[in-house]
């Protein structure tokens, strides 16, 4: 299965191409330059992999949650490239991606959502790395996050951003360094859990519909 994976949900631009025998990747902090950097880097990876777009079986992308602008960039790229090549897309949640990297066991994933909130979800991760979500992905205050029963791993930058999550971890291993990475979309895409769809049917997973705090909310957050 020949795949292209795209993630722009954080300040990192993460891209990867699997030509069926080798994997080529790019993962670099680009701040707000995802749209500027993505196409040139994708062209370079495809050239290294000796692949044309129409030779791919599908394009996987991080559907969210994450940066609203970044999610739209990743989805738009996946849709445009897939439509031109006549291939399907696969929309995969970013928290599933982090869980896949975390290791086997019961995992709590917390991704910084800004606005003094985190996106979170509990997972049961098999020995082969395949994650099973234990409930819906939610967004809320870090102090309100509920750990899954018998959780042994905490994963995601929410643990680095909000000390209260570190404090609540107890004996659990914390992997605050984990973030969505294009390489982790490959095993997820092959798991059969995520449908291949026509590019025009690609959907984003925002989880919340608000992108910024009001002035009053910002003041209240500073007082906490």
Number of C-alpha atoms within 10 A of each C-alpha: 13 18 22 29 27 29 32 34 27 26 16 21 27 28 24 26 26 21 21 11 8 10 17 18 22 19 15 11 12 17 11 15 14 22 17 10 12 22 13 10 17 21 14 15 21 19 12 15 18 10 16 12 19 14 15 21 18 24 27 27 32 32 27 29 27 28 18 20 15 25 25 18 19 27 26 17 18 26 23 14 19 24 16 11 16 17 20 23 30 26 25 24 21 28 29 26 25 26 34 25 21 26 21 19 18 26 32 30 31 33 29 24 22 15 16 18 20 27 26 27 24 27 24 21 21 14 10 10 18 21 27 17 18 14 11 10 18 15 21 15 14 24 15 12 20 12 20 16 10 10 18 19 22 27 26 26 20 29 26 18 20 18 12 15 20 17 11 16 17 10 10 16 15 23 20 19 12 21 25 30 27 25 24 19 32 22 14 21 23 11 11 9 11 15 12 19 15 15 23 13 13 18 15 19 18 18 14 14 8 9 13 10 13 10 9 8 12 13 11 10 12 8 7 6
